[in-house]
Amino acid sequence: MKKILTALVVGLTLAGCASSGNQSLRNETEASVSAKLTEGKTTRSQVQQMFGSPFQTSFTSEGEEIWTYQLDNLQADAVNFIPVVGALGTSHSGKRKQLVVLFNSKNIVRRYSMTDSDVSVKTGVFR
C-alpha cells in the first residue's frame, strides 16, 4: 500500500509540472547574461545565436526593435487535485525568467534587462 501511495504522489507531482518558452534561458542568470551581452557592442545576430528566436518582438516610437525572451516553469498547485474543487478551475505557480533586449538602428544592443520573478496563473473560480 505504501508503494502505491508513493507512486501516486510522485506521478501527480510530475504531471503537475510544465515548462514553456525559450529553453535557452533555463540556466541563465543576470550575471551570466551580463557576461554575454555588452551594450553598444553585441549585435542582433549574436543575440539570436546565443538565445534563439525571441518570444515576442515590438518597436519603440523611434523604430528601435525590442526582443523579449521568456521562460515559465510552473507547477500545479495542490488545490487542483481536490475532487470537485479542481474541476472549477486551475491554479499554477512557479518562476518566470524574462530577457528584454533593445536594439539601436544599427542592430546593436542598446540596453537589456534580465528578470527572474514569481508567477501565478489561475483560471475559473481561482481568478
N, CA, C and O atoms as a MOPAC input file, in Angstrom:
PM7 MOZYME 1SCF
protein

 N      0.82700 1    -1.19000 1     0.00000 1
 C      0.00000 1     0.00000 1     0.00000 1
 C      0.87500 1     1.25800 1     0.00000 1
 O      0.56900 1     2.24800 1    -0.66500 1
 N      1.96900 1     1.19300 1     0.76300 1
 C      2.87000 1     2.33700 1     0.84900 1
 C      3.50200 1     2.64100 1    -0.51400 1
 O      3.66800 1     3.80500 1    -0.87600 1
 N      3.85500 1     1.58800 1    -1.27100 1
 C      4.45400 1     1.76400 1    -2.58900 1
 C      3.45800 1     2.40000 1    -3.55700 1
 O      3.83300 1     3.25000 1    -4.36400 1
 N      2.21100 1     1.99800 1    -3.48000 1
 C      1.17500 1     2.55500 1    -4.36000 1
 C      0.97200 1     4.03400 1    -4.05600 1
 O      0.87500 1     4.85300 1    -4.97100 1
 N      0.90700 1     4.37300 1    -2.77900 1
 C      0.72400 1     5.76500 1    -2.37900 1
 C      1.90900 1     6.62600 1    -2.81900 1
 O      1.72400 1     7.74300 1    -3.30200 1
 N      3.11700 1     6.10500 1    -2.65100 1
 C      4.31500 1     6.82700 1    -3.07600 1
 C      4.30700 1     7.03800 1    -4.58900 1
 O      4.60700 1     8.13500 1    -5.06100 1
 N      3.97100 1     6.00700 1    -5.34400 1
 C      3.90600 1     6.11900 1    -6.80300 1
 C      2.85300 1     7.13000 1    -7.23200 1
 O      3.06900 1     7.88200 1    -8.18200 1
 N      1.72500 1     7.15600 1    -6.54700 1
 C      0.65600 1     8.10400 1    -6.85700 1
 C      1.10800 1     9.54400 1    -6.60700 1
 O      0.87500 1    10.42400 1    -7.43600 1
 N      1.75000 1     9.77900 1    -5.47100 1
 C      2.23200 1    11.12300 1    -5.14000 1
 C      3.28000 1    11.58300 1    -6.15400 1
 O      3.22500 1    12.72100 1    -6.61900 1
 N      4.22700 1    10.72100 1    -6.50200 1
 C      5.25800 1    11.06500 1    -7.48000 1
 C      4.62300 1    11.33700 1    -8.84200 1
 O      4.99100 1    12.29900 1    -9.51500 1
 N      3.68400 1    10.50800 1    -9.24600 1
 C      3.00400 1    10.69300 1   -10.53000 1
 C      2.24900 1    11.99500 1   -10.60000 1
 O      2.32300 1    12.69600 1   -11.61000 1
 N      1.52100 1    12.33900 1    -9.54800 1
 C      0.77100 1    13.59500 1    -9.53000 1
 C      1.69900 1    14.80400 1    -9.52500 1
 O      1.40600 1    15.82200 1   -10.15200 1
 N      2.80700 1    14.68800 1    -8.82400 1
 C      3.77000 1    15.78700 1    -8.78400 1
 C      4.37500 1    16.02500 1   -10.16100 1
 O      4.45900 1    17.16800 1   -10.61000 1
 N      4.79300 1    14.96600 1   -10.83100 1
 C      5.38800 1    15.11100 1   -12.15800 1
 C      4.36600 1    15.56500 1   -13.18600 1
 O      4.70000 1    16.32900 1   -14.09100 1
 N      3.13800 1    15.11200 1   -13.06300 1
 C      2.08900 1    15.50600 1   -14.00300 1
 C      1.75300 1    16.98100 1   -13.86200 1
 O      1.22000 1    17.58400 1   -14.79300 1
 N      2.05100 1    17.56100 1   -12.73200 1
 C      1.71100 1    18.95700 1   -12.48800 1
 C      2.79600 1    19.93900 1   -12.87400 1
 O      2.65700 1    21.12800 1   -12.58600 1
 N      3.87000 1    19.50000 1   -13.51300 1
 C      4.96300 1    20.39200 1   -13.89100 1
 C      4.86600 1    20.75500 1   -15.36700 1
 O      4.52500 1    19.91500 1   -16.19900 1
 N      5.16400 1    21.99400 1   -15.68300 1
 C      5.15900 1    22.42500 1   -17.08000 1
 C      6.19000 1    23.52200 1   -17.27600 1
 O      6.39100 1    24.37600 1   -16.41300 1
 N      6.82800 1    23.47700 1   -18.41900 1
 C      7.80100 1    24.49800 1   -18.78200 1
 C      7.45600 1    24.97300 1   -20.18300 1
 O      7.25800 1    24.16200 1   -21.08800 1
 N      7.38400 1    26.28900 1   -20.36400 1
 C      7.09400 1    26.81200 1   -21.70000 1
 C      7.92700 1    28.05300 1   -21.95200 1
 O      8.26900 1    28.79700 1   -21.03300 1
 N      8.24100 1    28.25600 1   -23.21300 1
 C      9.01300 1    29.43000 1   -23.58800 1
 C     10.37300 1    29.06100 1   -24.13500 1
 O     10.58200 1    27.94300 1   -24.60600 1
 N     11.28700 1    29.99500 1   -24.07300 1
 C     12.61300 1    29.85100 1   -24.64400 1
 C     13.52500 1    29.09100 1   -23.68100 1
 O     13.96300 1    29.63500 1   -22.66700 1
 N     13.80400 1    27.83500 1   -24.00800 1
 C     14.58600 1    26.96700 1   -23.12900 1
 C     16.03700 1    27.43200 1   -22.96100 1
 O     16.71300 1    26.99900 1   -22.02800 1
 N     16.52300 1    28.30000 1   -23.84000 1
 C     17.90300 1    28.78500 1   -23.69700 1
 C     18.07200 1    29.65200 1   -22.44800 1
 O     19.19900 1    29.90500 1   -22.02200 1
 N     16.96700 1    30.10900 1   -21.85900 1
 C     17.05300 1    30.89900 1   -20.62100 1
 C     17.12900 1    30.03400 1   -19.36500 1
 O     17.37200 1    30.54700 1   -18.27200 1
 N     16.92200 1    28.73100 1   -19.51300 1
 C     16.83100 1    27.82700 1   -18.36200 1
 C     17.96200 1    28.02500 1   -17.35700 1
 O     17.69800 1    28.13100 1   -16.15900 1
 N     19.19000 1    28.07600 1   -17.80000 1
 C     20.33600 1    28.17400 1   -16.88500 1
 C     20.91700 1    29.58400 1   -16.79300 1
 O     21.97600 1    29.78500 1   -16.19800 1
 N     20.22700 1    30.55200 1   -17.38100 1
 C     20.74300 1    31.92300 1   -17.37900 1
 C     20.38500 1    32.66700 1   -16.09700 1
 O     19.32100 1    32.46200 1   -15.51400 1
 N     21.29400 1    33.53000 1   -15.67900 1
 C     21.07800 1    34.42600 1   -14.54400 1
 C     21.41200 1    35.83800 1   -15.01700 1
 O     21.89200 1    36.03200 1   -16.13400 1
 N     21.16100 1    36.79700 1   -14.17500 1
 C     21.51100 1    38.17500 1   -14.52100 1
 C     23.01300 1    38.28700 1   -14.78600 1
 O     23.44100 1    38.98700 1   -15.70300 1
 N     23.80100 1    37.59300 1   -13.97500 1
 C     25.26300 1    37.63700 1   -14.13100 1
 C     25.71700 1    36.96500 1   -15.42800 1
 O     26.59000 1    37.48700 1   -16.12100 1
 N     25.13400 1    35.81600 1   -15.75900 1
 C     25.55600 1    35.11900 1   -16.97800 1
 C     25.15600 1    35.89300 1   -18.23100 1
 O     25.89300 1    35.90300 1   -19.21700 1
 N     23.99100 1    36.54000 1   -18.19700 1
 C     23.56600 1    37.35500 1   -19.34000 1
 C     24.47900 1    38.57200 1   -19.47400 1
 O     24.83800 1    38.95900 1   -20.58600 1
 N     24.85300 1    39.17300 1   -18.35000 1
 C     25.76900 1    40.32600 1   -18.37800 1
 C     27.12500 1    39.95800 1   -18.97500 1
 O     27.77000 1    40.78300 1   -19.62300 1
 N     27.55000 1    38.72200 1   -18.75400 1
 C     28.82100 1    38.26500 1   -19.31500 1
 C     28.72600 1    38.05900 1   -20.83200 1
 O     29.73700 1    38.13000 1   -21.53100 1
 N     27.51700 1    37.80600 1   -21.33800 1
 C     27.33200 1    37.53700 1   -22.76500 1
 C     26.98100 1    38.77700 1   -23.57800 1
 O     27.39500 1    38.89600 1   -24.73100 1
 N     26.22600 1    39.69600 1   -22.99400 1
 C     25.76000 1    40.87700 1   -23.72500 1
 C     26.52000 1    42.12200 1   -23.28300 1
 O     26.68400 1    42.37200 1   -22.08900 1
 N     26.97700 1    42.89300 1   -24.25200 1
 C     27.65400 1    44.15600 1   -23.97200 1
 C     26.91500 1    45.26300 1   -24.70900 1
 O     26.83800 1    45.26700 1   -25.93800 1
 N     26.37600 1    46.19700 1   -23.94400 1
 C     25.66300 1    47.32100 1   -24.55000 1
 C     26.61200 1    48.10400 1   -25.44900 1
 O     27.73400 1    48.42500 1   -25.05800 1
 N     26.14600 1    48.40700 1   -26.66000 1
 C     26.96900 1    49.13400 1   -27.62100 1
 C     27.90600 1    48.26800 1   -28.43300 1
 O     28.61200 1    48.78500 1   -29.29800 1
 N     27.93900 1    46.93800 1   -28.18300 1
 C     28.84900 1    46.04000 1   -28.90500 1
 C     28.15800 1    44.81700 1   -29.49700 1
 O     28.34700 1    44.50600 1   -30.67300 1
 N     27.36300 1    44.12500 1   -28.69400 1
 C     26.75200 1    42.87100 1   -29.13600 1
 C     25.74100 1    43.14200 1   -30.24900 1
 O     24.91300 1    44.04700 1   -30.14400 1
 N     25.81900 1    42.33900 1   -31.32300 1
 C     24.93000 1    42.53600 1   -32.47000 1
 C     23.65100 1    41.70500 1   -32.33200 1
 O     23.55900 1    40.78600 1   -31.51800 1
 N     22.68100 1    42.06600 1   -33.15400 1
 C     21.40200 1    41.35000 1   -33.18200 1
 C     21.61600 1    39.87800 1   -33.54700 1
 O     21.01000 1    38.99300 1   -32.94300 1
 N     22.47700 1    39.61800 1   -34.53600 1
 C     22.71900 1    38.22700 1   -34.94200 1
 C     23.42100 1    37.43600 1   -33.83600 1
 O     23.17400 1    36.23900 1   -33.69000 1
 N     24.28600 1    38.07900 1   -33.05800 1
 C     24.93200 1    37.39400 1   -31.93400 1
 C     23.90300 1    37.02900 1   -30.85900 1
 O     23.95600 1    35.94200 1   -30.28400 1
 N     22.97200 1    37.94500 1   -30.59600 1
 C     21.91400 1    37.66200 1   -29.61700 1
 C     21.08900 1    36.46900 1   -30.09200 1
 O     20.76100 1    35.58500 1   -29.30000 1
 N     20.75400 1    36.44000 1   -31.38100 1
 C     19.95800 1    35.33100 1   -31.90900 1
 C     20.73600 1    34.02200 1   -31.84400 1
 O     20.14600 1    32.97200 1   -31.58700 1
 N     22.04500 1    34.06100 1   -32.07000 1
 C     22.87300 1    32.85600 1   -31.95300 1
 C     22.86900 1    32.32900 1   -30.52200 1
 O     22.79200 1    31.12000 1   -30.30400 1
 N     22.95200 1    33.23000 1   -29.55200 1
 C     23.02700 1    32.83500 1   -28.14100 1
 C     21.69000 1    32.34900 1   -27.59200 1
 O     21.64400 1    31.36400 1   -26.85500 1
 N     20.60600 1    33.03200 1   -27.94500 1
 C     19.31600 1    32.77400 1   -27.30000 1
 C     18.22000 1    32.27800 1   -28.23800 1
 O     17.12500 1    31.94800 1   -27.78000 1
 N     18.49100 1    32.22000 1   -29.54000 1
 C     17.48600 1    31.76000 1   -30.49100 1
 C     16.49900 1    32.86400 1   -30.83700 1
 O     16.75500 1    34.04500 1   -30.60100 1
 N     15.36800 1    32.46000 1   -31.39800 1
 C     14.33900 1    33.42400 1   -31.78800 1
 C     13.60700 1    33.94000 1   -30.56000 1
 O     13.36700 1    33.18500 1   -29.61800 1
 N     13.25100 1    35.21800 1   -30.56000 1
 C     12.55400 1    35.78500 1   -29.39800 1
 C     11.11000 1    35.31100 1   -29.29700 1
 O     10.50100 1    34.91100 1   -30.29000 1
 N     10.57800 1    35.36400 1   -28.09200 1
 C      9.18100 1    35.04200 1   -27.80800 1
 C      8.27400 1    36.10400 1   -28.42000 1
 O      7.18200 1    35.80500 1   -28.90400 1
 N      8.74800 1    37.35100 1   -28.38800 1
 C      7.94700 1    38.47300 1   -28.87300 1
 C      8.87500 1    39.56900 1   -29.38600 1
 O      9.96300 1    39.77500 1   -28.84700 1
 N      8.43800 1    40.26800 1   -30.43100 1
 C      9.17500 1    41.43400 1   -30.90600 1
 C      8.22700 1    42.62900 1   -30.95700 1
 O      7.02900 1    42.48100 1   -31.19800 1
 N      8.78300 1    43.80800 1   -30.72800 1
 C      7.99800 1    45.04300 1   -30.81700 1
 C      8.95600 1    46.17100 1   -31.18100 1
 O     10.16100 1    45.96100 1   -31.31700 1
 N      8.40000 1    47.36900 1   -31.33800 1
 C      9.21000 1    48.52000 1   -31.73500 1
 C      8.89200 1    49.72000 1   -30.85800 1
 O      7.76100 1    49.88900 1   -30.40200 1
 N      9.90000 1    50.55100 1   -30.63000 1
 C      9.68900 1    51.81000 1   -29.91800 1
 C      9.11300 1    52.82700 1   -30.90600 1
 O      9.04700 1    52.56400 1   -32.10700 1
 N      8.70300 1    53.97000 1   -30.40300 1
 C      8.17600 1    55.02100 1   -31.28300 1
 C      9.25700 1    55.55800 1   -32.22900 1
 O      8.94400 1    56.14800 1   -33.26200 1
 N     10.53000 1    55.35100 1   -31.87000 1
 C     11.64300 1    55.77900 1   -32.73000 1
 C     12.03300 1    54.70000 1   -33.73700 1
 O     12.94800 1    54.90100 1   -34.53500 1
 N     11.35000 1    53.56300 1   -33.70800 1
 C     11.62900 1    52.48800 1   -34.65400 1
 C     12.68200 1    51.49700 1   -34.20300 1
 O     13.07700 1    50.63100 1   -34.98300 1
 N     13.15200 1    51.59800 1   -32.96000 1
 C     14.13100 1    50.63000 1   -32.45100 1
 C     13.40700 1    49.33200 1   -32.08200 1
 O     12.30200 1    49.35300 1   -31.53900 1
 N     14.04600 1    48.21900 1   -32.38500 1
 C     13.42700 1    46.91100 1   -32.17500 1
 C     13.67400 1    46.40500 1   -30.75400 1
 O     14.75400 1    46.58200 1   -30.19100 1
 N     12.64400 1    45.77200 1   -30.19300 1
 C     12.72200 1    45.18300 1   -28.85000 1
 C     12.44200 1    43.69100 1   -28.97900 1
 O     11.41400 1    43.29200 1   -29.52600 1
 N     13.35500 1    42.87400 1   -28.47700 1
 C     13.15200 1    41.42500 1   -28.44600 1
 C     12.90700 1    41.00600 1   -27.00600 1
 O     13.60200 1    41.44400 1   -26.09000 1
 N     11.90700 1    40.15000 1   -26.82100 1
 C     11.59800 1    39.62000 1   -25.49500 1
 C     11.71500 1    38.10300 1   -25.51900 1
 O     11.10800 1    37.43200 1   -26.35400 1
 N     12.49900 1    37.57700 1   -24.59600 1
 C     12.63600 1    36.13600 1   -24.38800 1
 C     11.98400 1    35.81800 1   -23.05400 1
 O     12.11400 1    36.58100 1   -22.09700 1
 N     11.27900 1    34.68700 1   -22.99000 1
 C     10.57700 1    34.35400 1   -21.74800 1
 C     10.57000 1    32.84900 1   -21.54000 1
 O     10.40800 1    32.08100 1   -22.48800 1
 N     10.74600 1    32.43800 1   -20.29500 1
 C     10.66000 1    31.03100 1   -19.91100 1
 C      9.85800 1    30.93300 1   -18.62600 1
 O     10.21000 1    31.54900 1   -17.62000 1
 N      8.77900 1    30.16000 1   -18.65800 1
 C      7.95100 1    29.91700 1   -17.47800 1
 C      8.12100 1    28.47500 1   -17.03500 1
 O      8.01900 1    27.55900 1   -17.85100 1
 N      8.37900 1    28.26600 1   -15.75700 1
 C      8.40900 1    26.94000 1   -15.14100 1
 C      7.32200 1    26.92300 1   -14.08200 1
 O      7.45800 1    27.54600 1   -13.03000 1
 N      6.23900 1    26.20300 1   -14.36500 1
 C      5.08100 1    26.20600 1   -13.48100 1
 C      4.79800 1    24.81700 1   -12.94200 1
 O      5.09100 1    23.81000 1   -13.58500 1
 N      4.22500 1    24.78200 1   -11.75200 1
 C      3.77200 1    23.54000 1   -11.13500 1
 C      2.32600 1    23.71900 1   -10.71900 1
 O      1.91500 1    24.79300 1   -10.28000 1
 N      1.56300 1    22.65100 1   -10.86300 1
 C      0.16700 1    22.69200 1   -10.44200 1
 C      0.10100 1    22.81700 1    -8.92400 1
 O      0.80600 1    22.11300 1    -8.20200 1
 N     -0.75100 1    23.71900 1    -8.45000 1
 C     -0.95600 1    23.87200 1    -7.01300 1
 C     -1.80100 1    22.71100 1    -6.49200 1
 O     -2.55300 1    22.10000 1    -7.25100 1
 N     -1.67900 1    22.40900 1    -5.20800 1
 C     -2.36400 1    21.27000 1    -4.59300 1
 C     -3.88000 1    21.33600 1    -4.75400 1
 O     -4.53500 1    20.29600 1    -4.82500 1
 N     -4.44500 1    22.53100 1    -4.81300 1
 C     -5.90000 1    22.68100 1    -4.91400 1
 C     -6.44300 1    22.01800 1    -6.18600 1
 O     -7.61400 1    21.64000 1    -6.22300 1
 N     -5.62100 1    21.87100 1    -7.22000 1
 C     -6.05400 1    21.23000 1    -8.46600 1
 C     -6.42100 1    19.76600 1    -8.27100 1
 O     -7.17800 1    19.20600 1    -9.06500 1
 N     -5.89800 1    19.14800 1    -7.23400 1
 C     -6.09800 1    17.71800 1    -7.03500 1
 C     -7.21800 1    17.40000 1    -6.04600 1
 O     -7.44900 1    16.23300 1    -5.72700 1
 N     -7.91100 1    18.42200 1    -5.56200 1
 C     -9.04900 1    18.20600 1    -4.66500 1
 C    -10.27100 1    17.89900 1    -5.52400 1
 O    -10.63700 1    18.70000 1    -6.38400 1
 N    -10.90800 1    16.74300 1    -5.30300 1
 C    -12.08700 1    16.39600 1    -6.10600 1
 C    -13.13100 1    17.51400 1    -6.06000 1
 O    -13.30400 1    18.16300 1    -5.02900 1
 N    -13.80100 1    17.73000 1    -7.14200 1
 C    -14.82700 1    18.74400 1    -7.36700 1
 C    -14.20300 1    20.14400 1    -7.44600 1
 O    -14.45100 1    20.86200 1    -8.41500 1
 N    -13.40700 1    20.54700 1    -6.46200 1
 C    -12.79600 1    21.88000 1    -6.45900 1
 C    -11.88500 1    22.03600 1    -7.67700 1
 O    -11.89500 1    23.08000 1    -8.33000 1
 N    -11.10600 1    21.01200 1    -7.98200 1
 C    -10.20100 1    21.05700 1    -9.12600 1
 C    -10.92300 1    21.19800 1   -10.45300 1
 O    -10.34300 1    21.69900 1   -11.41700 1
 N    -12.17000 1    20.76900 1   -10.52600 1
 C    -12.95000 1    20.87400 1   -11.76000 1
 C    -13.45200 1    22.29700 1   -12.00700 1
 O    -13.88000 1    22.61300 1   -13.11700 1
 N    -13.40500 1    23.14800 1   -11.00100 1
 C    -13.92700 1    24.50900 1   -11.12100 1
 C    -12.89700 1    25.50400 1   -11.66000 1
 O    -13.23900 1    26.64200 1   -11.98400 1
 N    -11.66200 1    25.08200 1   -11.75400 1
 C    -10.60600 1    25.95400 1   -12.25800 1
 C     -9.24900 1    25.34900 1   -11.96400 1
 O     -9.14700 1    24.28500 1   -11.35400 1
 N     -8.21900 1    26.02900 1   -12.39900 1
 C     -6.86100 1    25.54700 1   -12.15100 1
 C     -6.01000 1    26.65300 1   -11.53600 1
 O     -6.29700 1    27.84100 1   -11.68000 1
 N     -4.97300 1    26.23300 1   -10.85600 1
 C     -4.05500 1    27.17000 1   -10.22700 1
 C     -2.63700 1    26.61300 1   -10.35900 1
 O     -2.35400 1    25.50200 1    -9.91000 1
 N     -1.76000 1    27.38700 1   -10.97100 1
 C     -0.36000 1    27.00800 1   -11.14600 1
 C      0.52100 1    28.14800 1   -10.65200 1
 O      0.16200 1    29.32000 1   -10.76700 1
 N      1.67000 1    27.79700 1   -10.10400 1
 C      2.61200 1    28.82700 1    -9.68100 1
 C      4.03600 1    28.35000 1    -9.94200 1
 O      4.29800 1    27.15200 1   -10.04100 1
 N      4.93800 1    29.30300 1   -10.05000 1
 C      6.32400 1    28.96000 1   -10.32400 1
 C      7.15500 1    30.19000 1   -10.59600 1
 O      6.95100 1    31.24200 1    -9.99000 1
 N      8.10200 1    30.04900 1   -11.51900 1
 C      9.06700 1    31.11200 1   -11.82100 1
 C      8.99200 1    31.51300 1   -13.29200 1
 O      8.68700 1    30.69800 1   -14.16300 1
 N      9.27900 1    32.78400 1   -13.54400 1
 C      9.37400 1    33.30300 1   -14.91000 1
 C     10.71000 1    34.01900 1   -15.05700 1
 O     11.06700 1    34.87800 1   -14.25200 1
 N     11.44100 1    33.64400 1   -16.11100 1
 C     12.65900 1    34.36600 1   -16.48100 1
 C     12.32700 1    35.14900 1   -17.74100 1
 O     11.71800 1    34.62200 1   -18.67100 1
 N     12.73400 1    36.41200 1   -17.76100 1
 C     12.45800 1    37.24200 1   -18.92600 1
 C     13.68000 1    38.09300 1   -19.26000 1
 O     14.24700 1    38.77400 1   -18.40500 1
 N     14.06100 1    38.02900 1   -20.52600 1
 C     15.15800 1    38.84300 1   -21.04300 1
 C     14.57900 1    39.77100 1   -22.10500 1
 O     13.98500 1    39.31200 1   -23.08100 1
 N     14.75300 1    41.07500 1   -21.91500 1
 C     14.28300 1    42.07700 1   -22.87600 1
 C     15.51200 1    42.79100 1   -23.42600 1
 O     16.33100 1    43.31400 1   -22.67000 1
 N     15.63000 1    42.80600 1   -24.76100 1
 C     16.79000 1    43.40900 1   -25.41300 1
 C     16.31200 1    44.50600 1   -26.36700 1
 O     15.45200 1    44.26800 1   -27.21600 1
 N     16.87300 1    45.70000 1   -26.22200 1
 C     16.57000 1    46.83600 1   -27.09300 1
 C     17.74900 1    47.04600 1   -28.03600 1
 O     18.88900 1    47.20600 1   -27.59900 1
 N     17.45600 1    47.04300 1   -29.34900 1
 C     18.48900 1    47.25700 1   -30.36100 1
 C     18.38400 1    48.66900 1   -30.92000 1
 O     17.28400 1    49.19800 1   -31.08500 1
 N     19.53500 1    49.28000 1   -31.21300 1
 C     19.51600 1    50.59600 1   -31.85500 1
 C     19.28200 1    50.43000 1   -33.35800 1
 O     19.08100 1    49.31200 1   -33.83400 1
 N     19.30800 1    51.51700 1   -34.09400 1
 C     19.02300 1    51.48200 1   -35.53400 1
 C     20.07800 1    50.71100 1   -36.33100 1
 O     19.83600 1    50.34400 1   -37.48100 1
 N     21.24800 1    50.46200 1   -35.72800 1
 C     22.31500 1    49.70500 1   -36.39500 1
 C     22.32000 1    48.23500 1   -35.97100 1
 O     23.28100 1    47.51400 1   -36.23600 1
 N     21.23700 1    47.78900 1   -35.30600 1
 C     21.09600 1    46.40600 1   -34.83400 1
 C     22.16100 1    46.01100 1   -33.81000 1
 O     22.63500 1    44.87500 1   -33.79500 1
 N     22.52600 1    46.95900 1   -32.96400 1
 C     23.45800 1    46.73300 1   -31.85800 1
 C     22.66100 1    46.86600 1   -30.55900 1
 O     21.76300 1    47.70200 1   -30.45900 1
 N     22.99500 1    46.03300 1   -29.56500 1
 C     22.29900 1    46.09500 1   -28.27500 1
 C     22.49000 1    47.47600 1   -27.65700 1
 O     23.61300 1    47.91500 1   -27.40700 1
 N     21.37900 1    48.14100 1   -27.42000 1
 C     21.42700 1    49.45500 1   -26.76600 1
 C     21.28700 1    49.29100 1   -25.26100 1
 O     22.04400 1    49.88100 1   -24.49000 1
 N     20.30200 1    48.47500 1   -24.84200 1
 C     20.06800 1    48.16800 1   -23.42200 1
 C     19.44800 1    46.78300 1   -23.33800 1
 O     18.90700 1    46.26500 1   -24.31500 1
 N     19.53700 1    46.19500 1   -22.15200 1
 C     18.87200 1    44.91700 1   -21.91300 1
 C     18.52100 1    44.80200 1   -20.43900 1
 O     19.06200 1    45.50900 1   -19.58900 1
 N     17.60000 1    43.88800 1   -20.16500 1
 C     17.16300 1    43.65400 1   -18.78700 1
 C     16.83100 1    42.17600 1   -18.62200 1
 O     16.11600 1    41.59900 1   -19.44100 1
 N     17.35200 1    41.56900 1   -17.56400 1
 C     17.06500 1    40.16800 1   -17.24800 1
 C     16.38200 1    40.12700 1   -15.89300 1
 O     16.91500 1    40.64500 1   -14.91200 1
 N     15.19700 1    39.51000 1   -15.83100 1
 C     14.48400 1    39.39900 1   -14.55800 1
 C     14.12000 1    37.94700 1   -14.28400 1
 O     13.94800 1    37.14500 1   -15.20200 1
 N     14.00900 1    37.63700 1   -13.02700 1
 C     13.60300 1    36.31500 1   -12.54700 1
 C     12.54700 1    36.57800 1   -11.48400 1
 O     12.86300 1    37.12300 1   -10.42700 1
 N     11.30000 1    36.20000 1   -11.74400 1
 C     10.22700 1    36.56000 1   -10.81800 1
 C      9.26700 1    35.40200 1   -10.58500 1
 O      9.21400 1    34.44700 1   -11.36100 1
 N      8.50900 1    35.51000 1    -9.49900 1
 C      7.45900 1    34.54500 1    -9.20700 1
 C      6.26800 1    34.84200 1   -10.10100 1
 O      5.99700 1    35.99800 1   -10.42600 1
 N      5.55300 1    33.78400 1   -10.49900 1
 C      4.37900 1    33.95100 1   -11.35300 1
 C      3.27900 1    33.00400 1   -10.88700 1
 O      3.54900 1    31.90700 1   -10.39800 1
 N      2.04600 1    33.44400 1   -11.04500 1
 C      0.88900 1    32.64000 1   -10.67200 1
 C     -0.14200 1    32.74000 1   -11.78900 1
 O     -0.47900 1    33.83800 1   -12.23100 1
 N     -0.64300 1    31.58700 1   -12.24500 1
 C     -1.64300 1    31.54400 1   -13.31200 1
 C     -2.86900 1    30.82700 1   -12.77300 1
 O     -2.78600 1    29.68100 1   -12.33100 1
 N     -4.00500 1    31.50600 1   -12.81300 1
 C     -5.23700 1    30.93500 1   -12.26900 1
 C     -6.35800 1    31.04000 1   -13.29500 1
 O     -6.44500 1    32.02200 1   -14.03300 1
 N     -7.22400 1    30.01200 1   -13.33600 1
 C     -8.38400 1    30.02600 1   -14.22400 1
 C     -9.63200 1    29.66400 1   -13.43300 1
 O     -9.54500 1    29.18700 1   -12.30100 1
 N    -10.78300 1    29.89200 1   -14.03000 1
 C    -12.04900 1    29.53400 1   -13.38700 1
 C    -12.29500 1    30.32000 1   -12.12000 1
 O    -12.06700 1    31.52900 1   -12.08000 1
 N    -12.76400 1    29.63400 1   -11.07500 1
 C    -13.11300 1    30.30500 1    -9.81700 1
 C    -11.89200 1    30.82100 1    -9.05900 1
 O    -12.04200 1    31.59600 1    -8.11500 1
 N    -10.69600 1    30.41000 1    -9.45000 1
 C     -9.48100 1    30.83000 1    -8.74500 1
 C     -8.97100 1    32.18900 1    -9.19900 1
 O     -8.02000 1    32.71500 1    -8.62100 1
 N     -9.58800 1    32.76400 1   -10.22400 1
 C     -9.15000 1    34.07300 1   -10.74500 1
 C     -9.27200 1    35.14300 1    -9.71900 1
 O     -8.94700 1    36.29800 1    -9.99100 1

